[in-house]
Structure formats: C-alpha cells, structure tokens
Amino acid sequence: MTALWPVALAAGAACGIGIGAALQQRAAHGVPGRGSGGVRLIAVLIHRRSWVLGVLIMVTGYGLQAAALDLGRLAVVEPILATSLVIALLVAALQARSRPRGADWVAMAMATGGVTLFLVAAAPSGGVSQPPAGWWAPLLIGLAALAVASLWRSRSWSTWRAAVALATLAGMTLGTSDALVKTTIAIGSQRQLAVLATFAPYMLVLAGGSGFLLQQHAYRIGELRAALPAASVLEPLTGTVLGLTLFGERLATQDAASALVLVVAALAALAGVWRLGTAPLLAGRAPSPRPHPTVSHPG
C-alpha cells in the first residue's frame, strides 16, 4: 500500500497542474506585449482572478508533487505528470461547453495507458536522494543561458515557434526543479533549518521561478496547444532522465523484451500527449460539428 502513495499523490499533482495550466493560459493569452516583458507580465496577470485561481490550484498540485517526490522515485512520479495535459483538455472542454473528439479520447487513452504500462514494466529501484552538488552547476548554468537567450530571441520569432520554444525550455527547467525538490526535501529532513545553508533551496527557487516565468510568456503569446504539450512532455522527460543519471535510479530492463515494452510504452505516452496538443479545444475553440448529409427530395 505504501508504494501506491507516490502514484496517488502524483496523479493528484497532475490534476492540479493541468487545471491550473488551463486557467492560467486562458487569462494570460493575448496580454499585449508592450509593457509586459520579463517579470512585468506577472504584475499584469496578478490582477486577473482566473489567473490567480489557476496559480493557486497549480501550487497545490506542486505541493502534492513534492510529497510524491519525497516518498517515491523521479522515474515513478515524473511520467505521471505528463497526464496533466489530459486534465487541461477536459477543463478546456468545460470552458468551451463542448466535448472532445473521438481522436482526443484515443490520445488520452494512449497517454494514460502508456504511462501506466511504463510504470508497471519499469519497476524503478535504487538511487540516491542527494547527488553530488558539483553536478548541478553545469546543468543550471546552461539552462540559465538558454532562458536569457530564448526570451531575447523570441521577440523576432513567429508566434507558434516562440510559444513552443519557450514552453520547451520551461519544461526542461521545471523538470530540473522537480529534481531539486527531491534533493531539498532530503537535505531538510536530515538538517532541518540548516538546509538554508546549502545550495539546494536557492537553486530550487531560481529554477522553479524561471520555469514559471517562461511558461507564462508561452501562454501569453501562444494557444494552449502550442504552449502546453512541449512543457508536458519535457518536464517529466527531464525529471526522469535526471533520476536515471544524477540520482542513479534503475529500471527493470533485464532482457530485450522488457526493454522493448518500456520503449513502446514511453513512445505511446509521448505520442498521446503530443496528439492531445492538436486538439481544437486546446486552441480555444470547439470542434467543428459534422455536416449533416443533404437529402434531396424528388421533384
């Protein structure tokens, strides 16, 4: 039963993040670029109730995620977060007072089914809670440089390209902050307030804040289907990769058959999440109804 807690908490986190993302994007989309660059965008959005509500729900989701990371491994928690896009689609359907298409339901099944199969087949084990501190520096410096360059260059890119690029970088940064959450909690459980004398909480605030800001700019300039799928894929992918590398977690790949199952499950989940990104509901419009066949009456 204890092993189910990280999964249940991560599922709750995915719900909170998905609902929060849908509300934030609806509020942030279309904010004029003039006077809302960088952190000034937050000063504009904080006056919008739906955005504030979305942030509060998202923060609740990340609280559940932190609890899941404290109890479980990155390779278990992170894949479940990819299903936040499913929740975002359902919220968008409620907002548009419409129903997802048949193709959308298939994509949802691929995303959730792929994640479930991956977790069952992977059976992650091992790993540490605190990788060597020196390993973080190159990763964080690289992400910081990419963030500054992307925010600067995005002004000259097309709307779609800029939204996807910023969301991709946001996903990578948030995936890194997920790993830092696990490290910060592990250090704090051993040293209590002495954790404030370590690098972890400050790097966590920097990475989490940067990812949040990048995501808001992606929401502002792009539709939900441009801004969310990239982040939904890259955040858990980055967290999982860090779990398998920096944290030394291991997957149950004892033979070629089990490795093939993992690859197929991961590809199905990623394909489902990405296909959800093409849903008209995530573009802020309801699916077009099927035309009724024209019946000709004999003259």
KELOTI-281519 format. One record per residue (C-alpha): residue number from 0; x negated, y negated, z negated; residue in one letter; chain. Coordinates in nm, 4 decimals, always signed. Each point is the difference from the previous one (the first is absolute). Layout:
N
NODE resi     east    north       up resn chain
NODE  NUM        X        Y        Z    A     A
...
This chain:
299
NODE resi     east    north       up resn chain
NODE    0  +0.0000  +0.0000  +0.0000    M     A
NODE    1  -0.2874  -0.2380  -0.0833    T     A
NODE    2  -0.1293  +0.0297  +0.3573    A     A
NODE    3  +0.3321  -0.1318  +0.1294    L     A
NODE    4  -0.0276  -0.3328  -0.1838    W     A
NODE    5  -0.2520  -0.1571  +0.2417    P     A
NODE    6  +0.2218  +0.1036  +0.2937    V     A
NODE    7  +0.3176  -0.1381  -0.1617    A     A
NODE    8  -0.1704  -0.3259  -0.0981    L     A
NODE    9  -0.1520  -0.0390  +0.3475    A     A
NODE   10  +0.3443  +0.0554  +0.1583    A     A
NODE   11  +0.1417  -0.2732  -0.2230    G     A
NODE   12  -0.2912  -0.2228  +0.0987    A     A
NODE   13  +0.0721  +0.0583  +0.3702    A     A
NODE   14  +0.3620  -0.1061  -0.0575    C     A
NODE   15  -0.1034  -0.3192  -0.1785    G     A
NODE   16  -0.2641  -0.0892  +0.2582    I     A
NODE   17  +0.2351  +0.0708  +0.2925    G     A
NODE   18  +0.2891  -0.2050  -0.1412    I     A
NODE   19  -0.2337  -0.2823  -0.0979    G     A
NODE   20  -0.1617  -0.0045  +0.3447    A     A
NODE   21  +0.3351  -0.0279  +0.1794    A     A
NODE   22  +0.1130  -0.2896  -0.2208    L     A
NODE   23  -0.3341  -0.1818  +0.0234    Q     A
NODE   24  -0.0216  +0.0250  +0.3769    Q     A
NODE   25  +0.3552  -0.1258  +0.0472    R     A
NODE   26  -0.0824  -0.3038  -0.2138    A     A
NODE   27  -0.3492  -0.0636  +0.1393    A     A
NODE   28  +0.0678  +0.0501  +0.3710    H     A
NODE   29  +0.0153  -0.3238  +0.1932    G     A
NODE   30  -0.1539  -0.2275  -0.2639    V     A
NODE   31  -0.1582  -0.2825  +0.2038    P     A
NODE   32  -0.3744  +0.0359  +0.0301    G     A
NODE   33  -0.0636  -0.3691  -0.0636    R     A
NODE   34  -0.0721  -0.0555  -0.3680    G     A
NODE   35  +0.0200  +0.3713  -0.0865    S     A
NODE   36  -0.3474  +0.1273  +0.0733    G     A
NODE   37  -0.1936  +0.2184  -0.2438    G     A
NODE   38  +0.1328  +0.0012  -0.3552    V     A
NODE   39  +0.2307  -0.2960  +0.0782    R     A
NODE   40  +0.2414  +0.2511  +0.1491    L     A
NODE   41  +0.0687  +0.1351  -0.3501    I     A
NODE   42  +0.0880  -0.3520  -0.1186    A     A
NODE   43  +0.2673  -0.0125  +0.2705    V     A
NODE   44  +0.1359  +0.3504  -0.0557    L     A
NODE   45  +0.0259  -0.0251  -0.3782    I     A
NODE   46  +0.3014  -0.2283  +0.0483    H     A
NODE   47  +0.1916  +0.2727  +0.1851    R     A
NODE   48  +0.2015  +0.2238  -0.2339    R     A
NODE   49  +0.0022  +0.3062  +0.2245    S     A
NODE   50  -0.3800  -0.0153  +0.0293    W     A
NODE   51  -0.0434  -0.0267  -0.3777    V     A
NODE   52  +0.2400  +0.2931  -0.0476    L     A
NODE   53  -0.1974  +0.1999  +0.2566    G     A
NODE   54  -0.3260  -0.0750  -0.1819    V     A
NODE   55  +0.1468  +0.1049  -0.3364    L     A
NODE   56  +0.1250  +0.3292  +0.1459    I     A
NODE   57  -0.3352  +0.0573  +0.1723    M     A
NODE   58  -0.1893  -0.0682  -0.3244    V     A
NODE   59  +0.2210  +0.2571  -0.1721    T     A
NODE   60  -0.0914  +0.2443  +0.2751    G     A
NODE   61  -0.3695  -0.0666  -0.0480    Y     A
NODE   62  +0.0439  +0.0503  -0.3739    G     A
NODE   63  +0.1416  +0.3459  +0.0702    L     A
NODE   64  -0.2865  +0.0595  +0.2408    Q     A
NODE   65  -0.2549  -0.0917  -0.2693    A     A
NODE   66  +0.1617  +0.2514  -0.2344    A     A
NODE   67  -0.0092  +0.2629  +0.2747    A     A
NODE   68  -0.3692  -0.0693  +0.0676    L     A
NODE   69  -0.0760  +0.0285  -0.3706    D     A
NODE   70  +0.1550  +0.3477  -0.0109    L     A
NODE   71  -0.0808  +0.1301  +0.3479    G     A
NODE   72  -0.2567  -0.0044  +0.2768    R     A
NODE   73  -0.0239  -0.2515  +0.2820    L     A
NODE   74  +0.0438  +0.2791  +0.2540    A     A
NODE   75  +0.3371  +0.0824  -0.1610    V     A
NODE   76  +0.1389  -0.3483  -0.0653    V     A
NODE   77  -0.1108  -0.1861  +0.3119    E     A
NODE   78  +0.1747  +0.2117  +0.2692    P     A
NODE   79  +0.3340  -0.0449  -0.1791    I     A
NODE   80  -0.0338  -0.3782  +0.0277    L     A
NODE   81  +0.0215  +0.0298  +0.3796    A     A
NODE   82  +0.3707  +0.0779  -0.0386    T     A
NODE   83  +0.0601  -0.3586  -0.1169    S     A
NODE   84  +0.0703  -0.0767  +0.3658    L     A
NODE   85  +0.2964  +0.2386  -0.0126    V     A
NODE   86  +0.1422  -0.1990  -0.2905    I     A
NODE   87  -0.0656  -0.3288  +0.1819    A     A
NODE   88  +0.1942  +0.1278  +0.3017    L     A
NODE   89  +0.2985  +0.0984  -0.2147    L     A
NODE   90  -0.0024  -0.3426  -0.1687    V     A
NODE   91  -0.0177  -0.1683  +0.3422    A     A
NODE   92  +0.2997  +0.2098  +0.1082    A     A
NODE   93  +0.1986  -0.1243  -0.3007    L     A
NODE   94  -0.1008  -0.3577  +0.0739    Q     A
NODE   95  +0.1083  +0.0334  +0.3627    A     A
NODE   96  +0.3140  +0.1958  -0.0986    R     A
NODE   97  -0.0913  +0.2643  +0.2530    S     A
NODE   98  -0.1194  +0.3597  +0.0145    R     A
NODE   99  -0.3382  +0.1383  +0.1026    P     A
NODE  100  -0.0168  +0.1726  +0.3373    R     A
NODE  101  -0.0331  +0.3750  +0.0376    G     A
NODE  102  -0.3650  -0.0539  +0.0944    A     A
NODE  103  -0.0503  -0.1924  -0.3232    D     A
NODE  104  +0.1331  +0.2904  -0.2069    W     A
NODE  105  -0.2374  +0.2349  +0.1841    V     A
NODE  106  -0.2897  -0.2334  -0.0772    A     A
NODE  107  +0.1031  -0.0115  -0.3673    M     A
NODE  108  +0.0061  +0.3810  -0.0100    A     A
NODE  109  -0.3469  +0.0142  +0.1589    M     A
NODE  110  -0.1400  -0.2519  -0.2496    A     A
NODE  111  +0.1446  +0.1556  -0.3148    T     A
NODE  112  -0.0394  +0.3595  +0.1201    G     A
NODE  113  -0.3601  -0.0589  +0.1080    G     A
NODE  114  -0.0883  -0.1539  -0.3360    V     A
NODE  115  +0.1685  +0.2844  -0.1901    T     A
NODE  116  -0.1775  +0.2681  +0.2038    L     A
NODE  117  -0.3333  -0.1797  -0.0389    F     A
NODE  118  +0.0322  -0.0148  -0.3791    L     A
NODE  119  +0.1022  +0.3658  -0.0276    V     A
NODE  120  -0.2742  +0.1209  +0.2335    A     A
NODE  121  -0.2734  -0.2343  -0.1233    A     A
NODE  122  +0.0223  +0.0833  -0.3740    A     A
NODE  123  -0.2644  -0.2644  -0.0848    P     A
NODE  124  -0.2374  +0.0799  -0.2842    S     A
NODE  125  -0.3132  -0.1277  -0.1701    G     A
NODE  126  -0.1290  -0.3525  +0.0248    G     A
NODE  127  -0.1062  -0.2715  -0.2437    V     A
NODE  128  +0.1778  -0.3092  -0.1307    S     A
NODE  129  -0.3008  -0.2322  +0.0108    Q     A
NODE  130  -0.2264  +0.0172  +0.3059    P     A
NODE  131  -0.3365  -0.1805  -0.0245    P     A
NODE  132  +0.0539  -0.3775  -0.0149    A     A
NODE  133  -0.2607  -0.0646  +0.2676    G     A
NODE  134  +0.2122  +0.1771  +0.2606    W     A
NODE  135  +0.2670  -0.2699  -0.0111    W     A
NODE  136  -0.2161  -0.2956  +0.1030    A     A
NODE  137  -0.0440  +0.0760  +0.3748    P     A
NODE  138  +0.3686  +0.0921  +0.0355    L     A
NODE  139  +0.1306  -0.3147  -0.1707    L     A
NODE  140  -0.2430  -0.2335  +0.1758    I     A
NODE  141  +0.0978  +0.1469  +0.3366    G     A
NODE  142  +0.3715  -0.0365  -0.0720    L     A
NODE  143  -0.0465  -0.3594  -0.1175    A     A
NODE  144  -0.1867  -0.0909  +0.3186    A     A
NODE  145  +0.2686  +0.1633  +0.2150    L     A
NODE  146  +0.2757  -0.1833  -0.1911    A     A
NODE  147  -0.1565  -0.3433  +0.0515    V     A
NODE  148  -0.0746  +0.0692  +0.3669    A     A
NODE  149  +0.3480  +0.1381  +0.0696    S     A
NODE  150  +0.1832  -0.2913  -0.1628    L     A
NODE  151  -0.2155  -0.2400  +0.2004    W     A
NODE  152  +0.0249  +0.1804  +0.3346    R     A
NODE  153  +0.3694  +0.0910  -0.0260    S     A
NODE  154  +0.0971  -0.3573  +0.0867    R     A
NODE  155  -0.1090  +0.0567  +0.3589    S     A
NODE  156  +0.1514  +0.3487  +0.0407    W     A
NODE  157  +0.3448  +0.0930  +0.1252    S     A
NODE  158  +0.2680  +0.0324  -0.2690    T     A
NODE  159  +0.0197  +0.3797  +0.0272    W     A
NODE  160  -0.3769  +0.0519  +0.0032    R     A
NODE  161  -0.0545  -0.2324  -0.2955    A     A
NODE  162  +0.2768  +0.1639  -0.2078    A     A
NODE  163  -0.1329  +0.3517  +0.0640    V     A
NODE  164  -0.3613  -0.1029  -0.0649    A     A
NODE  165  +0.0814  -0.1751  -0.3279    L     A
NODE  166  +0.2246  +0.2886  -0.1120    A     A
NODE  167  -0.2738  +0.2512  +0.0846    T     A
NODE  168  -0.2524  -0.1892  -0.2089    L     A
NODE  169  +0.2589  -0.0425  -0.2775    A     A
NODE  170  +0.0532  +0.3770  -0.0060    G     A
NODE  171  -0.3739  +0.0680  -0.0240    M     A
NODE  172  -0.0392  -0.2572  -0.2775    T     A
NODE  173  +0.3008  +0.1266  -0.1964    L     A
NODE  174  -0.1236  +0.3591  +0.0373    G     A
NODE  175  -0.3291  -0.1126  -0.1521    T     A
NODE  176  +0.1855  -0.1736  -0.2834    S     A
NODE  177  +0.1881  +0.3264  -0.0661    D     A
NODE  178  -0.3339  +0.1703  -0.0580    A     A
NODE  179  -0.1080  -0.2869  -0.2247    L     A
NODE  180  +0.3201  +0.0413  -0.2026    V     A
NODE  181  -0.0985  +0.3582  -0.0780    K     A
NODE  182  -0.3519  -0.1050  -0.1000    T     A
NODE  183  +0.1206  -0.2943  -0.2118    T     A
NODE  184  +0.2494  +0.2168  -0.1888    I     A
NODE  185  -0.2649  +0.2673  -0.0592    A     A
NODE  186  -0.2494  -0.2547  -0.1381    I     A
NODE  187  +0.2700  -0.1708  -0.2085    G     A
NODE  188  +0.1110  +0.3273  -0.1570    S     A
NODE  189  -0.3557  +0.0536  -0.1265    Q     A
NODE  190  -0.1101  -0.3543  -0.0879    R     A
NODE  191  +0.3303  -0.1836  -0.0586    Q     A
NODE  192  -0.0593  -0.3777  +0.0224    L     A
NODE  193  -0.3659  +0.0585  +0.0846    A     A
NODE  194  +0.1234  +0.0763  +0.3517    V     A
NODE  195  +0.0012  -0.3790  +0.0481    L     A
NODE  196  -0.3807  +0.0108  -0.0165    A     A
NODE  197  -0.0130  +0.2273  +0.3072    T     A
NODE  198  +0.0410  -0.0772  +0.3695    F     A
NODE  199  +0.3135  +0.2089  +0.0547    A     A
NODE  200  +0.2881  -0.2297  -0.1097    P     A
NODE  201  -0.1438  -0.3009  +0.1850    Y     A
NODE  202  -0.0568  +0.1941  +0.3195    M     A
NODE  203  +0.3526  +0.1375  -0.0367    L     A
NODE  204  +0.1483  -0.3506  -0.0242    V     A
NODE  205  -0.2085  -0.1136  +0.2986    L     A
NODE  206  +0.0909  +0.2975  +0.2196    A     A
NODE  207  +0.3661  +0.0075  -0.1034    G     A
NODE  208  +0.0427  -0.3753  +0.0412    G     A
NODE  209  -0.1707  -0.0016  +0.3390    S     A
NODE  210  +0.2128  +0.2895  +0.1248    G     A
NODE  211  +0.3177  -0.1681  -0.1227    F     A
NODE  212  -0.0878  -0.3279  +0.1719    L     A
NODE  213  -0.0900  +0.1725  +0.3273    L     A
NODE  214  +0.3303  +0.1910  -0.0074    Q     A
NODE  215  +0.2023  -0.3189  -0.0547    Q     A
NODE  216  -0.1653  -0.1653  +0.3001    H     A
NODE  217  +0.0765  +0.3092  +0.2073    A     A
NODE  218  +0.3652  -0.0233  -0.1116    Y     A
NODE  219  +0.0101  -0.3687  +0.0873    R     A
NODE  220  -0.1156  +0.0308  +0.3576    I     A
NODE  221  +0.1372  +0.3430  +0.0972    G     A
NODE  222  +0.3054  +0.2208  -0.0131    E     A
NODE  223  +0.0141  +0.2670  -0.2690    L     A
NODE  224  -0.0799  +0.2672  +0.2582    R     A
NODE  225  -0.3217  -0.1849  +0.0893    A     A
NODE  226  -0.1028  -0.0823  -0.3557    A     A
NODE  227  +0.0965  +0.3055  -0.2060    L     A
NODE  228  -0.0912  +0.3225  +0.1886    P     A
NODE  229  -0.3709  -0.0820  +0.0201    A     A
NODE  230  -0.0154  -0.0783  -0.3717    A     A
NODE  231  +0.2151  +0.3042  -0.0863    S     A
NODE  232  -0.2454  +0.2269  +0.1828    V     A
NODE  233  -0.3308  -0.1657  -0.0910    L     A
NODE  234  +0.0618  -0.0451  -0.3749    E     A
NODE  235  +0.0520  +0.3711  -0.0803    P     A
NODE  236  -0.2551  +0.1046  +0.2627    L     A
NODE  237  -0.2657  -0.2254  -0.1530    T     A
NODE  238  +0.0879  +0.1132  -0.3525    G     A
NODE  239  -0.0135  +0.3659  +0.1001    T     A
NODE  240  -0.3357  -0.0410  +0.1771    V     A
NODE  241  -0.1441  -0.1755  -0.3058    L     A
NODE  242  +0.1350  +0.2786  -0.2204    G     A
NODE  243  -0.1774  +0.2607  +0.2107    L     A
NODE  244  -0.3262  -0.1964  +0.0249    T     A
NODE  245  -0.0646  -0.2369  -0.2919    L     A
NODE  246  +0.2027  +0.2028  -0.2518    F     A
NODE  247  -0.1075  +0.3445  +0.1225    G     A
NODE  248  +0.3495  +0.1507  +0.0210    E     A
NODE  249  +0.0312  +0.3257  +0.1952    R     A
NODE  250  +0.2735  +0.1422  +0.2212    L     A
NODE  251  +0.0882  +0.3679  +0.0245    A     A
NODE  252  -0.1512  +0.0681  +0.3421    T     A
NODE  253  -0.1219  +0.3541  -0.0565    Q     A
NODE  254  +0.0310  +0.1096  +0.3619    D     A
NODE  255  +0.0793  -0.1300  +0.3482    A     A
NODE  256  +0.3729  +0.0757  -0.0348    A     A
NODE  257  +0.0425  -0.2111  -0.3165    S     A
NODE  258  -0.2027  -0.2816  +0.1549    A     A
NODE  259  +0.2250  +0.0098  +0.3081    L     A
NODE  260  +0.3119  -0.0244  -0.2183    V     A
NODE  261  -0.1427  -0.3076  -0.1726    L     A
NODE  262  -0.0836  -0.1665  +0.3302    V     A
NODE  263  +0.3445  +0.0732  +0.1477    V     A
NODE  264  +0.1768  -0.1222  -0.3151    A     A
NODE  265  -0.2051  -0.3212  -0.0094    A     A
NODE  266  +0.0576  -0.0683  +0.3711    L     A
NODE  267  +0.3744  +0.0633  -0.0370    A     A
NODE  268  +0.0206  -0.2407  -0.2916    A     A
NODE  269  -0.2007  -0.2689  +0.1786    L     A
NODE  270  +0.2006  +0.0446  +0.3215    A     A
NODE  271  +0.3261  -0.0256  -0.1928    G     A
NODE  272  -0.1097  -0.3156  -0.1798    V     A
NODE  273  -0.1211  -0.1566  +0.3229    W     A
NODE  274  +0.3193  +0.0927  +0.1876    R     A
NODE  275  +0.2006  -0.1690  -0.2730    L     A
NODE  276  -0.1860  -0.3133  +0.0953    G     A
NODE  277  +0.1816  -0.0028  +0.3356    T     A
NODE  278  +0.3452  -0.0016  -0.1621    A     A
NODE  279  +0.2130  -0.2980  +0.1142    P     A
NODE  280  +0.1145  -0.0460  -0.3595    L     A
NODE  281  -0.3564  -0.0886  -0.0967    L     A
NODE  282  +0.0111  -0.2709  +0.2667    A     A
NODE  283  +0.2899  -0.1583  -0.1844    G     A
NODE  284  +0.2731  +0.1152  +0.2353    R     A
NODE  285  +0.2487  +0.2828  +0.0093    A     A
NODE  286  -0.0396  +0.2779  +0.2564    P     A
NODE  287  +0.1858  -0.0678  +0.3216    S     A
NODE  288  +0.3246  +0.1967  +0.0145    P     A
NODE  289  +0.0382  +0.2566  +0.2734    R     A
NODE  290  +0.2097  -0.1292  +0.2884    P     A
NODE  291  +0.3370  +0.1649  +0.0347    H     A
NODE  292  +0.0439  +0.1864  +0.3278    P     A
NODE  293  +0.2118  -0.1810  +0.2504    T     A
NODE  294  +0.3161  +0.1890  +0.0841    V     A
NODE  295  +0.1416  -0.0695  +0.3426    S     A
NODE  296  +0.3735  +0.0270  +0.0373    H     A
NODE  297  +0.1446  +0.1166  +0.3273    P     A
NODE  298  +0.1596  -0.2787  +0.1911    G     A
